[in-house]
Amino acid sequence: MTHEAGWAHAPGALRGPAWLQAPRDVNALVPQLWSSTAHKTDDGDLVVGGVPVADLVAEHNTPAYVLDEEDFRARARAFRDAFGGWDVYYAGKAFLCTAVARWIAEEGLCLDVCSAGELEVALRAGFDPARIGYHGNNKSVAELRRAVAEGVGRIIVDSVQEIERLEMITADLPAGSTAKARVMVRVTAGVEAHTHEYIATAHEDQKFGFSITSGDAFEAVRRLEAAPGIELLGLHSHIGSQIFDSSGFEVAARRVLALHARVSEELGVTMRELDLGGGFGIAYTTQDDPSDPAQLATEMGKIVEHECRALGLEEPRLSIEPGRAIVGPAVCTVYTVGTVKPVTLDAGAVRTYVSVDGGMSDNIRTALYDADYSCTLAGRASGAAPVLARVVGMHCEAGDIVVRDEFLPGDVAPGDLLAVPGTGAYCRSMASNYNHALRPPVIAVRDGAARVIVRRETVDDLLATDVG
């Protein structure tokens, strides 16, 4: 299909999103979308961590998550070094297993967990509880009791009921016990982050935190400061996820630090810590332009310094939570193509549907958040002209889409390997057994060697809880 003005003007052509341009070389990778060691050979084979993806598939089959350990560690160090003097908390909810927990510890980061299961993984990995933060808007008595008993470094308090539970738990500690519930108060600063509605977390009408505007946050601080057995560390603010600049943090810091100042003035309490959240974005497609850690650290440091000076406050100890920015770009998911189906639409336009052997069971984000992804042919080079394709999964849902729009070689065929970058965050964490699919393995690669750190589920795993 050709036209003097380009492919999009040819009769029957589909026009993808404005940001998606037909590639000059359909075999080439877009470097900013991939982990640092990913590259293609002249034969078109995708290599990650020195290991050809085709070799991994030959041994482990598809679908599979491929985790670039060198890239992961380098991103962790970049945040640690850029935010020197801050505590950097890795987001366990993005992706966590015992191997990753150990990498995080080795690179000098702290760890956020938000469930009993995530805490268990961290403890099983030998992670220091004092470097763990415990999130969650509905922590049970049992969860809080365990967190206090294990010496979790900070519990991010999210409701009045949680305060009551901690008061009860600490009152029940044995006489002479030195254990304390170390807490931060999660506050909502009324900031509308420019991100998807479901991952914007600092506006008033949502489930997290205490409102600064209503006065609930101040009352929570007052109550916690007066509670024996509870050590109030400071305030915690989180404006959302997939954030690309520091502008939202400026407003949040101003409002949160104003609350710090009010607490100091009215209660005579100096809170020594402040967490500004993070949720920094990554590049899923060429339309995304994330900031690097050094730039973020400089801008956020200036924001806090300026606001503290204006309020006459001593700067508290600061912490951030990079979110997906560490593990997100470090992983790609590899699939095998099962069917290729050209579908003729109105006015003769043709959409090419490329079906793979995974889908919303291993990456729900496209269906849940309308997220965009990229992909590439991973096991060979092609000389065919690019066609605009939609990569879809194997599940019985029309919304089971992996990559909504992408240019693939026109000769893409059953048996080809496709790789999707940027799948490290939330894909394995949110994976399911929908349609009784088996969740894929996570294979770590580094320096030409591969090892499975989370094995593929088996039919026995699937049936283990089926007691009927």
C-alpha positions in Angstrom: 0.0 0.0 0.0 1.8 3.2 -1.2 0.8 6.8 -1.7 2.9 9.8 -2.6 2.0 11.6 0.6 2.8 8.6 2.8 1.2 5.3 4.0 -1.5 7.1 6.1 -2.9 8.8 3.0 -3.3 5.6 1.0 -6.8 4.3 0.3 -8.0 2.1 3.2 -5.2 3.1 5.5 -5.8 3.3 9.3 -4.4 6.3 11.0 -3.0 5.5 14.4 -2.4 8.0 17.2 -0.7 11.2 16.2 2.4 10.4 18.2 3.0 7.0 16.6 5.0 7.5 13.4 5.9 4.8 10.8 9.5 3.7 11.5 12.2 4.0 9.0 13.5 0.6 10.1 10.8 -1.7 11.5 13.5 -3.9 13.0 15.1 -1.2 15.2 14.5 -0.7 18.9 13.6 2.7 20.3 16.3 2.8 23.0 14.4 4.9 25.6 11.7 2.2 25.8 14.0 -0.7 26.6 16.4 -1.7 29.4 20.0 -0.6 29.0 21.4 -3.9 27.8 18.7 -4.7 25.3 19.8 -4.7 21.7 19.2 -6.5 18.4 21.7 -8.5 16.4 22.0 -8.1 12.6 19.8 -11.1 12.3 17.0 -9.4 14.3 17.5 -11.4 17.5 16.6 -9.5 20.6 19.3 -9.8 23.3 18.8 -8.8 26.9 21.5 -9.1 29.6 23.7 -10.8 27.1 21.2 -13.6 26.6 19.3 -14.0 23.2 15.6 -14.0 23.9 15.1 -16.9 21.5 17.4 -19.0 23.7 15.3 -18.2 26.7 12.1 -19.1 24.9 13.6 -22.4 23.7 14.2 -23.3 27.4 11.3 -21.6 29.2 8.6 -21.1 26.5 6.3 -18.1 26.4 4.9 -15.9 27.7 7.7 -14.9 30.0 8.9 -11.8 31.8 12.6 -11.1 31.2 14.2 -8.9 33.9 17.4 -7.1 33.2 19.2 -7.3 36.5 22.0 -4.9 35.5 19.4 -2.3 34.4 17.4 -2.7 37.6 20.4 -2.3 39.9 21.6 0.7 37.9 18.2 2.5 38.2 18.1 1.8 41.9 21.6 3.2 42.4 20.7 6.3 40.2 17.9 7.2 42.6 20.0 6.4 45.7 22.8 8.6 44.5 20.7 11.4 43.1 18.7 11.7 46.3 21.7 11.5 48.6 20.6 12.1 52.2 17.0 11.1 51.4 15.5 7.6 52.1 14.5 6.0 48.8 11.7 3.5 49.1 11.2 0.9 46.4 7.6 0.1 45.6 7.0 -3.6 46.5 3.6 -3.4 44.8 5.2 -2.7 41.4 7.0 -6.1 41.5 8.4 -8.0 44.5 10.0 -11.4 45.0 12.7 -12.5 47.4 15.5 -12.0 44.8 14.4 -8.4 44.1 14.0 -7.7 47.8 17.7 -8.7 48.3 18.8 -6.6 45.3 17.0 -3.6 46.8 18.8 -4.2 50.2 22.1 -4.6 48.5 21.7 -1.3 46.6 21.0 0.5 49.8 17.3 1.3 49.3 14.3 1.0 51.7 11.1 -0.9 50.8 7.4 -0.1 50.7 4.9 -2.9 51.3 1.2 -2.7 51.4 -0.1 -6.1 52.4 0.7 -9.0 54.7 1.9 -11.0 51.7 4.4 -8.4 50.6 5.7 -8.0 54.2 6.1 -11.8 54.3 8.2 -11.8 51.1 10.4 -9.0 52.5 11.0 -10.8 55.8 11.6 -14.1 54.0 14.3 -12.4 52.0 15.9 -11.2 55.2 15.1 -7.5 54.6 15.7 -5.3 57.6 12.2 -4.5 59.0 13.5 -1.1 60.2 13.9 -0.1 56.5 10.3 -1.2 55.6 7.3 1.2 55.3 3.8 -0.3 55.5 1.1 1.3 53.4 -2.6 0.5 53.0 -6.0 2.0 53.6 -7.5 -1.0 55.4 -4.8 -2.7 57.5 -6.3 -5.3 59.8 -5.5 -5.7 63.5 -3.5 -8.8 62.7 -1.4 -7.0 60.0 -0.7 -4.0 62.4 0.1 -6.4 65.3 2.7 -8.2 63.0 4.2 -4.9 61.8 4.7 -3.7 65.4 6.1 -7.0 66.5 8.5 -7.2 63.6 9.8 -3.7 64.2 8.6 -2.2 60.9 10.3 1.2 60.5 7.2 3.1 59.7 3.5 2.4 59.4 1.7 4.9 57.2 -1.5 5.6 59.0 -4.5 6.1 56.8 -7.7 6.3 59.0 -9.1 7.0 62.5 -9.9 3.2 62.8 -6.2 2.5 62.2 -5.2 4.9 64.9 -7.6 3.1 67.3 -6.2 -0.3 66.3 -2.6 0.9 67.0 -3.6 2.4 70.3 -5.2 -1.0 71.3 -2.2 -3.0 70.1 0.4 -0.9 71.9 -1.7 -0.9 75.1 -1.6 -4.7 75.0 2.2 -4.9 74.8 3.8 -6.7 77.7 5.0 -4.6 80.6 8.5 -3.5 80.0 8.3 -3.9 76.3 10.3 -1.3 74.3 8.4 -2.0 71.1 6.7 1.1 69.6 4.4 1.7 66.6 6.5 4.1 64.5 4.0 6.0 62.3 3.6 8.6 59.6 0.3 10.3 58.8 -0.8 10.0 55.2 -2.3 13.3 54.1 -4.2 14.4 51.0 -2.9 17.8 49.8 -5.7 18.5 47.3 -3.4 18.2 44.3 -4.8 17.1 40.9 -1.9 15.1 39.4 -1.9 14.9 35.6 -2.3 11.2 35.4 -5.0 8.5 35.1 -7.9 9.0 37.5 -7.3 5.6 39.1 -3.6 6.4 40.0 -4.1 10.0 41.1 -4.1 9.9 44.9 -3.9 13.4 46.4 -7.2 14.9 45.4 -9.9 15.0 48.1 -12.5 12.5 46.7 -10.6 9.2 47.1 -9.9 6.6 49.7 -6.4 7.4 50.8 -5.2 9.6 53.7 -6.4 12.5 55.9 -7.5 15.7 54.4 -5.4 18.8 55.2 -8.2 21.1 54.1 -10.8 19.7 56.4 -8.6 19.6 59.4 -8.7 15.8 59.7 -4.9 15.5 59.2 -4.2 17.9 62.1 -6.5 16.0 64.4 -4.9 12.7 63.4 -1.5 14.2 64.3 -2.8 15.5 67.6 -4.2 12.1 68.6 -1.1 10.1 67.6 1.3 12.5 69.4 -0.7 12.0 72.6 -0.9 8.2 72.3 1.5 6.2 74.5 3.3 3.5 72.7 3.1 5.4 69.4 6.1 7.3 67.9 5.0 10.0 65.4 7.7 10.4 62.8 6.0 12.9 60.4 3.8 13.3 57.4 3.4 11.4 54.2 2.1 12.8 50.9 1.6 11.0 47.6 0.1 12.8 44.6 -0.2 9.9 42.2 1.7 7.6 39.8 3.3 8.0 36.3 4.3 11.6 37.2 6.7 13.2 34.7 7.7 16.5 36.4 8.0 18.2 39.8 5.3 20.8 39.5 2.7 18.9 41.5 5.2 18.3 44.2 5.6 22.0 44.7 2.0 22.5 45.6 1.9 19.4 47.8 5.1 20.3 49.6 3.8 23.8 50.4 0.6 22.5 51.9 2.2 19.6 53.8 4.9 21.8 55.2 2.4 24.4 56.2 0.8 21.6 58.3 4.2 20.8 59.8 4.5 24.5 60.8 1.0 24.5 62.3 1.7 21.3 64.4 4.9 22.9 65.6 3.2 26.2 66.6 0.0 24.8 68.1 1.1 21.5 69.5 4.8 22.3 70.2 5.7 19.2 68.3 8.5 19.1 65.7 8.0 16.2 63.3 11.3 15.1 62.0 10.4 13.3 58.8 8.5 14.1 55.5 7.8 11.7 52.6 6.9 13.5 49.4 5.8 10.3 47.6 7.0 10.1 44.0 5.4 7.7 41.5 7.7 8.9 38.8 6.8 8.0 35.2 8.6 5.9 32.7 8.6 5.8 28.9 6.1 3.3 27.6 6.0 4.9 24.1 7.7 7.7 22.3 5.1 10.2 23.7 6.5 9.8 27.2 9.4 11.9 28.4 10.4 11.1 32.0 12.8 13.2 34.0 16.0 11.6 35.2 16.6 11.1 39.0 19.2 13.8 39.2 16.9 16.4 37.7 14.0 15.3 40.0 16.3 15.4 43.1 17.5 18.9 42.3 14.0 20.3 41.7 12.4 18.6 44.7 15.3 19.6 47.0 14.9 23.2 46.0 11.1 23.0 46.6 11.6 21.8 50.2 14.4 24.2 51.0 12.4 27.2 49.7 9.2 26.2 51.6 11.0 25.5 54.9 12.9 28.8 54.7 9.6 30.6 54.1 8.0 28.9 57.1 11.0 29.2 59.4 11.2 25.4 59.7 14.2 23.2 60.0 14.3 20.8 57.0 12.9 17.4 58.1 14.5 14.1 57.0 13.1 13.5 53.5 12.1 10.3 51.7 10.7 9.5 48.2 9.1 6.6 46.5 10.1 6.3 42.9 7.3 3.8 42.2 7.5 2.0 38.8 10.6 4.0 37.7 13.1 1.4 38.9 11.6 -1.9 37.8 9.3 -0.8 35.0 11.8 -0.3 32.3 13.9 -3.3 33.4 11.5 -5.9 32.2 10.1 -6.9 28.8 7.5 -9.6 28.2 8.0 -12.1 25.4 5.1 -13.8 23.6 4.6 -16.2 20.7 2.3 -15.1 17.8 -0.6 -17.5 17.4 -2.7 -16.0 14.7 -2.6 -13.0 12.3 -6.0 -11.7 11.2 -6.5 -8.7 8.8 -10.0 -7.2 9.5 -11.6 -4.9 6.9 -13.3 -1.9 8.4 -15.4 1.0 7.1 -14.2 2.6 3.9 -12.0 -0.3 3.1 -9.6 0.3 6.0 -7.8 -2.8 7.3 -6.7 -3.5 10.8 -4.2 -6.3 11.4 -4.9 -8.2 14.6 -1.9 -10.1 15.9 -2.9 -12.6 18.6 -0.3 -13.8 21.2 -0.3 -16.5 23.8 -0.8 -14.2 26.8 -2.8 -11.0 27.3 -4.8 -9.5 30.1 -3.8 -12.3 32.5 -0.2 -11.1 32.4 -0.7 -7.5 31.6 -4.1 -6.0 32.7 -2.9 -2.4 32.4 -4.1 -1.8 28.8 -7.6 -2.9 29.8 -7.6 -1.3 33.2 -5.9 2.1 32.5 -6.1 2.4 28.7 -2.3 2.2 28.9 -0.2 2.3 25.8 2.7 0.0 25.0 5.2 -0.7 22.2 6.5 -4.0 20.9 9.0 -5.4 18.4 9.6 -8.6 16.5 12.1 -10.4 18.7 13.4 -13.5 16.9 14.3 -12.5 13.3 14.8 -9.5 11.0 12.2 -8.7 8.4 12.5 -6.8 5.1 8.7 -6.3 4.8 7.1 -2.9 4.9 5.6 -1.9 8.3 1.8 -2.3 8.9 -0.2 -0.8 11.7 -1.2 -3.7 13.9 -3.0 -4.3 17.2 -1.5 -7.0 19.4 -4.2 -8.8 21.4 -4.3 -11.6 23.9 -5.9 -15.1 23.9 -8.7 -14.3 26.4 -12.4 -14.2 25.7 -12.7 -10.4 26.1 -12.8 -7.8 23.4 -10.8 -5.6 25.7 -8.0 -8.1 25.9 -5.5 -5.8 24.2 -1.7 -5.9 24.8 -0.6 -3.1 22.4 -3.3 -0.9 21.0 -1.3 0.4 18.0 2.1 -0.5 16.8 4.0 -0.9 13.5 5.1 -4.4 12.8 6.6 -6.0 9.7 3.9 -6.9 7.2 5.1 -10.5 7.1 4.5 -11.1 10.9 3.3 -14.7 11.1 2.3 -17.4 13.6 5.4 -18.7 15.5 7.1 -15.3 15.5 8.3 -13.9 18.8 7.1 -10.5 20.0 8.6 -8.6 22.9 6.8 -5.8 24.8 9.1 -3.4 26.8 8.3 -1.5 30.0 6.4 -4.4 31.7 8.3 -4.6 35.0 5.8 -2.6 37.0 2.4 -4.1 38.0 2.2 -6.6 35.1 3.4 -9.7 37.1 2.0 -8.2 40.4 -1.5 -7.8 38.9 -1.3 -11.1 36.9 -4.3 -13.4 37.2 -5.5 -16.9 36.4 -8.3 -15.5 34.2 -9.6 -18.3 31.9 -7.4 -20.5 34.1 -4.2 -19.2 32.5 -1.0 -20.0 34.2 1.0 -17.0 35.3 4.4 -16.6 33.5 7.8 -17.0 35.0 10.2 -14.1 35.8 13.6 -14.8 34.3 16.5 -12.6 35.5 19.4 -12.1 33.0 22.8 -10.7 33.5 26.2 -11.0 31.9 25.1 -13.7 29.5 23.5 -15.9 32.2 19.8 -16.5 33.0 18.1 -17.7 36.1 14.4 -18.2 37.0 13.5 -16.1 40.1 9.8 -16.7 39.9 8.9 -20.0 38.2 6.0 -20.5 35.8 2.8 -21.8 37.4 1.8 -25.3 36.7 -1.6 -27.1 36.4 -0.9 -28.5 39.8 -0.5 -25.0 41.2 -3.8 -24.0 39.5 -5.7 -27.0 41.1 -4.0 -26.9 44.5 -6.7 -24.7 46.0 -9.6 -26.4 44.2 -10.8 -28.7 47.0 -13.9 -29.8 45.2 
